[in-house]
Amino acid sequence: MQLFHVQLCQPCLLGLERVSNHWVCRTFNWGVWGRQIMRHYGPEDLVGIVLTPKDTESDGLERKIGLFSVIIISLSAMIGSGLFVLPALAMLELGGGDIPLGGVWLAYLVAAVLVIPGAVSKSELSTAMPTSGGSYVYVQKTFGPLIGTVAGLGLWANFMLKSAFALIGFKAYLWVIEDLLGMDIDIEAAAILLLAIIVGINILGVKKIKKVQIPIVIFSAAYLFALCVYAIAYHDLDWSAVSSKDSFGSWEDVAATSAFVFVSYAGVTKIAAVGGEVKNPERNLPYGILLSLLFSCLLYVLVTMVMAAAVSPSEYMHGEHGASEDPIYIFAEAVGGETVGKIAAILAVVTMTSMALAGILASSRFPFAMSRDNLLPPFLESVHQRFGTPHWAIIGTGVAMGLAITFLPVHDVAELASGFKIMIFMLINGCVIVLRTSSDSHTWYDPQWKTPWPLYPAVQLFGIFGGGALLYLMGSKSLVGASAAIVLGLIIYNGYGRSRVDAQITPWETVRLMLTNSNEAERKRLFAAFYDADAEGDGQLDLDQFVSAFKALGYIEGGGPNIPDDAIVLSKTRNRRGDQLIGDVFGKGDTDKDGLISIEEFLDVAREIEPEG
């Protein structure tokens, strides 16, 4: 006959029940929470619960990026295809695919509004986790390594494909350079050559990238702004083409076009992927992200509005072949003549190359961060001794881009990946809600910049439901890229990462438990506080450790620099209204009078001094 050795819990015996192959004690919980299974947890069951904030670990990359550079890198990831390729395509989309309409600026404005929640949420997350990997890190730490792997690989593929598209997306402008050189240029060969140069610049480090991007972004933005000002000042613009009711189509067309141009703003949060290289991240990341979103929105709206007012939307079409992919040249040539148009075309090639440069910078940090978390092979987290960059992650990303340019229909694949990017924006908004809700059990989440209180959680919920609406409007094609990312992530995680990561309680698991069994979530905190304070590991706490444990739980606060811990006064708890000294509480809780508190005694005391609310 099999014997079961049962240790009955205190303070009362209310019967036994068999669960799986174990006997457990059933007892009443505190207050009116009712009967339920009570279990003891060991330290190994509580990995992931952190009650005492810890310093953020460095990822080994030097912090060299200031606020101005944050804005420039973020803008360089946006001022590319979003302005030089998409406007004419968006005009046609706004007209239902049949007639181009000039109210496309409204779609860019709506898309910016829908990006705001993601930008605000990522601004908050980036100050709590200012490390390389950006969105992957936030998702992985919130939802665990499985979803983190899916997000990390999906983001890497998304950024990589967008960067590859930037290198071949300027082909519509390439004829200008061909005319200047007097020779034909193979677009794929030119893209591979530029890719090799970009990979080399990335390996040399962020300082070299800044030296390249700053003049490109400033000159590009200034040139487009000057074109708009000149057109407004010296040309007779047809403002009805961009402001009349007929210029917008139906609200469904505006919404669908907003979903189409949403990816133009994806780069606004790309800088978070290199958060481990940003100086003063608690200031520079949120301000950089939000300022770059504001500036890019103003530039998109101004340029697309003046484009359609200066040149009839029908002029951006190529007869039966659909929308032109060189709309900036058409606009610039109409406003300033052939030379101005050619300068704009050259600028398009240079700017989109700069976009690819920023793309590799950001995308290479995903495999670097995933390798650091043991989800990818360790060589990918190697940092070059001389240049201080993750060179193998950069080279691997460059090789993948080269293969994509050579063998894949990059334009089509990049567009399919847009749906996954919207899903990540929704998930990022969810991260903030989950981490805020579970922060009592995961105190490492301590952002230095938070979503302003009147906006939280409304702005995050708006981002989640707004993103869902965009996915609905995109239709089934929005699921293609997401499905591919999920399948790839599951294969990599189950084939490599799963056996190499340690299981731990995630904030998402804590929130689920809080919603289904809040009492058990609090019990886990109690056990975690006890084990954290039990420095000797002997299962008992002295007075100092006892006080430390309840401070970590937030049940009590320090009495001040000149007040000893045992003199701290508890004035009001759930079960008592009168004042009591913590030293007296310790003495009463020490039922066997050995001067130490066991875990059972600790749980009993916690029941008595639990704060109200």
NORVENSUL-V308344 format. One record per pair of residues at least 12 apart in sequence whose ideal C-beta (glycine too) atoms are under 7 Angstrom apart, sorted by sequence separation. I is the first residue (numbers start at 0). J is the second residue. D is the distance in Angstrom with one decimal. If there is no record, write none. Layout:
I | J | D
I | J | D
//
This chain:
13 | 25 | 5.5
128 | 140 | 6.6
135 | 147 | 6.2
138 | 150 | 4.1
139 | 151 | 7.0
328 | 340 | 5.0
331 | 343 | 3.7
367 | 379 | 6.0
379 | 391 | 5.4
532 | 544 | 4.2
555 | 567 | 6.0
568 | 580 | 6.1
569 | 581 | 6.3
588 | 600 | 5.0
13 | 26 | 5.0
23 | 36 | 5.3
24 | 37 | 6.1
90 | 103 | 5.0
93 | 106 | 6.3
124 | 137 | 4.6
173 | 186 | 6.4
271 | 284 | 6.5
366 | 379 | 4.7
367 | 380 | 5.6
378 | 391 | 5.4
379 | 392 | 4.9
13 | 27 | 6.9
89 | 103 | 4.7
315 | 329 | 5.8
555 | 569 | 6.5
566 | 580 | 6.3
567 | 581 | 4.4
11 | 26 | 6.4
23 | 38 | 6.1
135 | 150 | 5.5
314 | 329 | 6.4
328 | 343 | 5.5
532 | 547 | 4.7
565 | 580 | 6.8
569 | 584 | 6.8
588 | 603 | 6.3
8 | 24 | 4.5
134 | 150 | 6.5
135 | 151 | 3.7
170 | 186 | 4.6
327 | 343 | 5.0
328 | 344 | 4.7
379 | 395 | 6.7
532 | 548 | 3.8
565 | 581 | 6.1
566 | 582 | 6.8
588 | 604 | 3.9
5 | 22 | 5.1
7 | 24 | 5.7
86 | 103 | 6.4
89 | 106 | 6.0
270 | 287 | 6.1
531 | 548 | 7.0
564 | 581 | 6.7
565 | 582 | 3.3
8 | 26 | 5.9
18 | 36 | 6.4
270 | 288 | 6.5
546 | 564 | 4.2
3 | 22 | 5.1
135 | 154 | 5.9
167 | 186 | 5.7
310 | 329 | 6.3
325 | 344 | 6.8
431 | 450 | 6.7
529 | 548 | 5.7
134 | 154 | 5.7
167 | 187 | 7.0
268 | 288 | 5.9
306 | 326 | 6.6
310 | 330 | 5.7
327 | 347 | 5.8
528 | 548 | 4.3
531 | 551 | 6.2
584 | 604 | 6.2
267 | 288 | 6.2
309 | 330 | 6.5
543 | 564 | 6.4
367 | 389 | 4.0
542 | 564 | 6.9
167 | 190 | 4.9
310 | 333 | 4.8
528 | 551 | 4.9
542 | 565 | 6.0
166 | 190 | 4.1
267 | 291 | 5.6
306 | 330 | 4.7
309 | 333 | 6.3
432 | 456 | 5.2
528 | 552 | 4.8
584 | 608 | 6.1
267 | 292 | 4.6
309 | 334 | 5.8
367 | 392 | 4.2
363 | 389 | 6.2
366 | 392 | 4.6
555 | 581 | 6.3
166 | 193 | 5.7
432 | 459 | 5.4
166 | 194 | 6.2
264 | 292 | 6.9
267 | 295 | 6.4
431 | 459 | 5.3
524 | 552 | 6.1
8 | 37 | 6.1
363 | 392 | 4.4
366 | 395 | 6.3
363 | 393 | 4.4
264 | 295 | 6.6
428 | 459 | 4.1
575 | 607 | 6.9
363 | 396 | 4.4
574 | 607 | 5.5
359 | 393 | 6.5
362 | 396 | 5.3
428 | 462 | 3.9
429 | 463 | 6.3
428 | 463 | 5.0
546 | 581 | 6.1
572 | 607 | 6.8
263 | 299 | 6.6
572 | 608 | 4.8
573 | 609 | 4.7
359 | 396 | 5.7
425 | 462 | 6.6
572 | 609 | 6.2
573 | 610 | 6.8
359 | 397 | 6.5
424 | 462 | 6.5
425 | 463 | 5.0
572 | 610 | 6.3
573 | 611 | 5.2
569 | 608 | 5.9
572 | 611 | 6.9
542 | 582 | 6.9
545 | 585 | 5.4
571 | 611 | 6.4
425 | 466 | 3.9
424 | 466 | 5.4
425 | 467 | 6.7
542 | 585 | 5.3
421 | 466 | 5.0
421 | 469 | 5.3
421 | 470 | 5.8
545 | 596 | 5.3
418 | 470 | 6.1
541 | 595 | 6.1
554 | 608 | 5.8
418 | 473 | 5.7
540 | 595 | 6.5
554 | 609 | 6.6
539 | 595 | 4.0
540 | 596 | 4.6
554 | 610 | 5.8
539 | 596 | 6.5
418 | 476 | 6.7
539 | 597 | 5.7
418 | 477 | 3.0
422 | 481 | 5.6
538 | 597 | 6.4
418 | 478 | 6.4
538 | 598 | 6.3
415 | 476 | 6.1
419 | 480 | 4.3
540 | 601 | 6.7
418 | 480 | 5.2
419 | 481 | 4.5
241 | 304 | 5.1
417 | 480 | 6.9
418 | 481 | 5.6
415 | 479 | 4.7
416 | 480 | 4.1
415 | 480 | 4.3
419 | 484 | 5.2
441 | 506 | 5.0
241 | 307 | 4.9
240 | 307 | 5.4
241 | 308 | 5.0
240 | 308 | 5.7
441 | 509 | 6.7
437 | 506 | 4.0
440 | 509 | 4.8
529 | 598 | 5.6
238 | 308 | 5.5
60 | 131 | 6.0
205 | 276 | 5.7
237 | 308 | 5.5
240 | 311 | 6.9
58 | 130 | 5.1
236 | 308 | 4.0
240 | 312 | 6.8
434 | 506 | 5.4
437 | 509 | 4.2
529 | 601 | 5.2
58 | 131 | 5.1
236 | 309 | 5.5
433 | 506 | 5.2
437 | 510 | 5.1
55 | 129 | 6.6
227 | 301 | 5.4
231 | 305 | 6.5
433 | 507 | 5.5
436 | 510 | 5.2
55 | 130 | 6.8
223 | 298 | 6.7
227 | 302 | 6.0
230 | 305 | 5.3
234 | 309 | 5.7
433 | 510 | 5.3
436 | 513 | 7.0
525 | 602 | 6.1
220 | 298 | 6.2
227 | 305 | 4.3
223 | 302 | 5.4
230 | 309 | 4.6
525 | 605 | 5.3
80 | 164 | 6.8
84 | 168 | 5.5
440 | 524 | 5.6
80 | 165 | 6.1
439 | 524 | 6.9
79 | 165 | 5.3
273 | 360 | 6.2
80 | 168 | 5.2
269 | 357 | 6.6
273 | 361 | 6.4
272 | 361 | 4.0
266 | 357 | 6.9
273 | 364 | 5.6
269 | 361 | 4.4
272 | 364 | 4.5
272 | 365 | 6.8
234 | 334 | 6.5
230 | 334 | 4.7
226 | 331 | 5.8
229 | 334 | 6.2
229 | 335 | 6.7
226 | 334 | 5.8
226 | 335 | 6.8
439 | 553 | 6.7
374 | 492 | 6.9
374 | 496 | 3.8
373 | 496 | 6.6
222 | 346 | 6.0
373 | 499 | 4.2
374 | 500 | 6.8
219 | 346 | 5.6
373 | 500 | 5.3
372 | 500 | 6.9
219 | 350 | 4.6
215 | 349 | 5.8
215 | 350 | 6.1
75 | 212 | 4.7
104 | 241 | 6.3
134 | 271 | 6.7
216 | 353 | 6.8
71 | 209 | 7.0
78 | 216 | 6.4
133 | 271 | 3.8
215 | 353 | 4.5
101 | 240 | 3.9
102 | 241 | 5.8
133 | 272 | 3.5
72 | 212 | 6.5
75 | 215 | 7.0
101 | 241 | 4.4
132 | 272 | 6.5
64 | 205 | 5.9
68 | 209 | 5.1
71 | 212 | 5.6
75 | 216 | 5.0
78 | 219 | 5.8
82 | 223 | 6.9
131 | 272 | 6.8
133 | 274 | 6.2
212 | 353 | 5.4
63 | 205 | 5.1
71 | 213 | 5.3
74 | 216 | 5.2
78 | 220 | 6.4
105 | 247 | 6.0
131 | 273 | 5.9
211 | 353 | 6.9
63 | 206 | 6.1
131 | 274 | 6.3
102 | 246 | 3.8
109 | 253 | 6.5
113 | 257 | 6.8
130 | 274 | 5.6
131 | 275 | 3.7
212 | 356 | 6.5
71 | 216 | 5.2
101 | 246 | 4.7
102 | 247 | 3.8
129 | 274 | 4.6
130 | 275 | 4.5
131 | 276 | 6.8
211 | 356 | 6.5
212 | 357 | 6.9
100 | 246 | 5.3
125 | 271 | 4.7
129 | 275 | 6.8
100 | 247 | 6.7
106 | 253 | 5.8
110 | 257 | 4.6
121 | 268 | 4.5
100 | 248 | 5.5
105 | 253 | 5.9
109 | 257 | 4.1
113 | 261 | 6.6
129 | 277 | 6.6
208 | 356 | 6.2
118 | 267 | 5.7
125 | 274 | 5.2
106 | 256 | 3.8
110 | 260 | 5.1
114 | 264 | 4.4
118 | 268 | 6.0
121 | 271 | 5.3
106 | 257 | 4.6
110 | 261 | 4.7
117 | 268 | 6.3
129 | 280 | 3.4
208 | 360 | 6.0
95 | 248 | 6.5
103 | 256 | 6.5
107 | 260 | 5.6
110 | 263 | 6.8
111 | 264 | 6.1
114 | 267 | 6.2
171 | 324 | 3.8
172 | 325 | 5.3
94 | 248 | 6.0
106 | 260 | 5.5
110 | 264 | 6.0
126 | 280 | 6.2
171 | 325 | 4.0
93 | 248 | 5.3
125 | 280 | 6.5
126 | 281 | 4.5
129 | 284 | 6.6
262 | 417 | 4.7
265 | 420 | 5.3
172 | 328 | 6.3
200 | 356 | 6.4
95 | 252 | 5.8
126 | 284 | 6.2
197 | 355 | 5.8
201 | 359 | 5.2
262 | 420 | 6.3
93 | 252 | 5.3
125 | 284 | 4.2
126 | 285 | 6.2
193 | 352 | 5.6
197 | 356 | 5.0
201 | 360 | 5.8
93 | 253 | 6.9
125 | 285 | 6.8
261 | 421 | 6.4
198 | 359 | 6.6
122 | 284 | 6.5
197 | 359 | 5.8
201 | 363 | 6.8
92 | 255 | 6.6
93 | 256 | 4.5
122 | 285 | 3.5
285 | 448 | 4.4
92 | 256 | 4.7
122 | 288 | 5.1
175 | 341 | 4.9
281 | 447 | 3.4
89 | 256 | 5.5
92 | 259 | 5.0
121 | 288 | 6.3
122 | 289 | 6.2
281 | 448 | 6.1
175 | 344 | 3.9
176 | 345 | 6.7
89 | 259 | 5.9
118 | 288 | 5.3
175 | 345 | 6.1
89 | 260 | 5.2
118 | 289 | 6.0
172 | 344 | 4.2
176 | 348 | 6.5
118 | 292 | 5.0
85 | 260 | 6.0
172 | 347 | 4.5
173 | 348 | 6.9
172 | 348 | 5.5
85 | 263 | 6.2
114 | 292 | 6.4
169 | 347 | 5.6
81 | 260 | 7.0
169 | 348 | 4.6
111 | 292 | 6.7
202 | 383 | 6.7
81 | 263 | 3.0
169 | 351 | 4.6
204 | 386 | 4.7
168 | 351 | 5.9
203 | 386 | 5.7
204 | 387 | 6.1
202 | 386 | 6.0
204 | 388 | 5.3
111 | 296 | 3.9
77 | 263 | 6.3
165 | 351 | 4.6
166 | 352 | 6.8
202 | 388 | 5.6
77 | 264 | 6.3
201 | 388 | 6.8
108 | 296 | 6.8
202 | 390 | 5.1
77 | 266 | 4.0
165 | 354 | 4.3
166 | 355 | 4.9
76 | 266 | 2.7
77 | 267 | 6.3
165 | 355 | 4.3
202 | 393 | 5.5
107 | 299 | 4.3
108 | 300 | 5.4
201 | 393 | 4.8
73 | 266 | 6.2
76 | 269 | 4.5
107 | 300 | 5.5
162 | 355 | 4.4
165 | 358 | 6.5
73 | 267 | 5.7
198 | 393 | 6.1
73 | 269 | 6.4
104 | 300 | 4.8
107 | 303 | 5.8
162 | 358 | 2.9
198 | 394 | 6.5
73 | 270 | 4.6
161 | 358 | 5.9
162 | 359 | 5.8
72 | 270 | 5.3
104 | 303 | 4.4
198 | 397 | 3.8
103 | 303 | 5.3
104 | 304 | 4.1
158 | 358 | 5.3
162 | 362 | 6.5
69 | 270 | 5.3
158 | 361 | 5.5
159 | 362 | 4.8
194 | 397 | 6.1
103 | 307 | 6.6
158 | 362 | 3.6
101 | 307 | 3.2
194 | 400 | 5.8
101 | 308 | 6.9
155 | 362 | 5.3
194 | 401 | 5.8
69 | 277 | 6.2
261 | 469 | 6.1
64 | 273 | 6.9
155 | 365 | 4.1
191 | 401 | 5.8
101 | 312 | 4.9
154 | 365 | 5.5
155 | 366 | 6.1
258 | 469 | 4.2
64 | 276 | 5.3
100 | 312 | 6.1
63 | 276 | 6.0
64 | 277 | 4.6
65 | 278 | 5.4
99 | 312 | 3.8
191 | 404 | 6.5
62 | 276 | 5.6
64 | 278 | 6.3
69 | 283 | 5.2
73 | 287 | 6.2
99 | 313 | 6.0
151 | 365 | 5.0
190 | 404 | 5.2
258 | 472 | 4.7
60 | 275 | 4.8
61 | 276 | 6.7
62 | 277 | 6.1
63 | 278 | 7.0
69 | 284 | 6.7
73 | 288 | 6.6
258 | 473 | 5.2
60 | 276 | 5.0
62 | 278 | 4.7
99 | 315 | 6.3
58 | 275 | 4.4
66 | 283 | 4.4
70 | 287 | 5.1
74 | 291 | 5.3
78 | 295 | 6.9
82 | 299 | 6.7
86 | 303 | 5.2
90 | 307 | 6.9
99 | 316 | 5.8
187 | 404 | 6.1
255 | 472 | 4.9
65 | 283 | 6.3
69 | 287 | 3.0
73 | 291 | 3.7
77 | 295 | 4.9
81 | 299 | 6.6
151 | 369 | 4.7
187 | 405 | 6.6
254 | 472 | 5.4
66 | 286 | 6.1
70 | 290 | 5.6
74 | 294 | 6.6
82 | 302 | 6.0
86 | 306 | 6.1
66 | 287 | 5.6
70 | 291 | 4.8
74 | 295 | 6.1
90 | 312 | 4.8
99 | 322 | 7.0
90 | 315 | 6.1
148 | 374 | 5.3
87 | 315 | 3.9
144 | 372 | 6.9
91 | 321 | 6.5
135 | 365 | 5.2
144 | 374 | 6.1
91 | 322 | 4.5
133 | 364 | 6.9
90 | 322 | 6.7
132 | 364 | 5.6
136 | 368 | 5.8
131 | 364 | 4.4
132 | 365 | 6.2
135 | 368 | 5.7
139 | 372 | 6.5
88 | 322 | 4.6
135 | 369 | 6.6
87 | 322 | 4.0
87 | 323 | 4.8
131 | 367 | 5.9
132 | 368 | 2.7
131 | 368 | 5.4
159 | 396 | 5.8
163 | 400 | 4.7
167 | 404 | 6.1
162 | 400 | 6.1
166 | 404 | 6.6
87 | 326 | 4.1
84 | 324 | 5.3
86 | 326 | 4.7
159 | 399 | 5.6
163 | 403 | 4.6
159 | 400 | 5.5
163 | 404 | 5.1
167 | 409 | 6.0
160 | 403 | 6.1
83 | 327 | 5.1
159 | 403 | 6.9
82 | 327 | 6.6
164 | 409 | 5.0
163 | 409 | 4.9
164 | 410 | 5.9
160 | 409 | 6.2
164 | 413 | 4.3
160 | 412 | 5.6
161 | 413 | 5.5
160 | 413 | 4.4
160 | 416 | 5.5
157 | 416 | 4.5
156 | 416 | 6.6
157 | 419 | 5.9
157 | 420 | 5.5
83 | 347 | 4.2
153 | 419 | 5.1
83 | 350 | 6.6
83 | 351 | 6.2
154 | 423 | 6.3
79 | 350 | 5.7
80 | 351 | 6.4
78 | 350 | 6.0
79 | 351 | 4.6
150 | 423 | 6.3
79 | 354 | 3.2
150 | 426 | 6.8
75 | 353 | 4.9
76 | 354 | 6.1
75 | 354 | 6.1
76 | 357 | 4.2
75 | 357 | 4.5
76 | 358 | 6.6
72 | 357 | 5.6
76 | 361 | 6.9
138 | 426 | 5.8
134 | 423 | 5.7
141 | 430 | 4.5
137 | 427 | 6.2
138 | 430 | 6.5
141 | 433 | 5.3
134 | 427 | 5.9
137 | 430 | 5.0
141 | 434 | 5.9
124 | 427 | 6.9
121 | 427 | 5.7
124 | 430 | 6.1
117 | 424 | 4.0
120 | 427 | 5.1
124 | 431 | 6.5
120 | 428 | 4.9
123 | 431 | 5.8
117 | 427 | 5.5
120 | 430 | 6.9
117 | 428 | 6.3
120 | 431 | 4.6
116 | 428 | 5.3
58 | 371 | 6.4
127 | 444 | 5.3
127 | 445 | 6.0
127 | 446 | 3.9
126 | 446 | 4.6
126 | 447 | 4.2
60 | 382 | 6.6
126 | 448 | 4.5
59 | 382 | 5.0
123 | 446 | 4.8
123 | 448 | 6.0
61 | 387 | 5.0
122 | 448 | 6.0
123 | 449 | 5.5
60 | 387 | 6.2
123 | 450 | 5.4
156 | 484 | 6.6
120 | 450 | 7.0
119 | 450 | 5.4
153 | 484 | 3.2
152 | 484 | 6.4
149 | 484 | 6.0
152 | 487 | 5.3
153 | 488 | 6.6
149 | 485 | 5.5
152 | 488 | 5.0
119 | 458 | 5.6
120 | 459 | 5.8
149 | 488 | 3.1
152 | 491 | 6.1
148 | 488 | 4.7
116 | 458 | 4.8
120 | 462 | 6.7
116 | 459 | 5.9
148 | 491 | 5.8
148 | 492 | 4.1
116 | 461 | 5.4
117 | 462 | 5.6
116 | 462 | 2.6
145 | 492 | 5.4
144 | 492 | 6.8
148 | 496 | 5.7
113 | 465 | 4.7
144 | 496 | 6.0
113 | 469 | 6.7
144 | 500 | 4.8
143 | 505 | 4.4
142 | 505 | 6.1
141 | 505 | 6.6
143 | 507 | 6.8
141 | 506 | 5.2
142 | 507 | 4.7
141 | 507 | 5.8
52 | 442 | 4.9
53 | 443 | 5.9
51 | 442 | 6.5
52 | 443 | 6.1
48 | 440 | 5.1
49 | 441 | 5.6
50 | 442 | 5.7
48 | 441 | 6.9
49 | 442 | 5.5
52 | 445 | 5.5
49 | 443 | 5.0
46 | 501 | 6.7
47 | 503 | 3.2
48 | 504 | 5.5
46 | 503 | 4.2
47 | 504 | 3.5
46 | 504 | 6.7
47 | 505 | 6.2
45 | 504 | 6.8
50 | 524 | 6.7
48 | 523 | 6.1
48 | 524 | 6.7
50 | 527 | 5.8
45 | 523 | 6.1
50 | 528 | 5.5
48 | 527 | 4.3
51 | 531 | 6.5
45 | 526 | 6.0
50 | 531 | 6.1
45 | 527 | 4.6
40 | 523 | 6.3
45 | 530 | 6.8
32 | 518 | 4.8
40 | 526 | 4.3
42 | 530 | 4.7
28 | 518 | 5.1
51 | 551 | 5.4
50 | 551 | 4.1
50 | 552 | 6.6
30 | 573 | 7.0
29 | 606 | 4.7
29 | 609 | 6.8
9 | 599 | 5.2
10 | 603 | 6.6
9 | 603 | 7.0
//
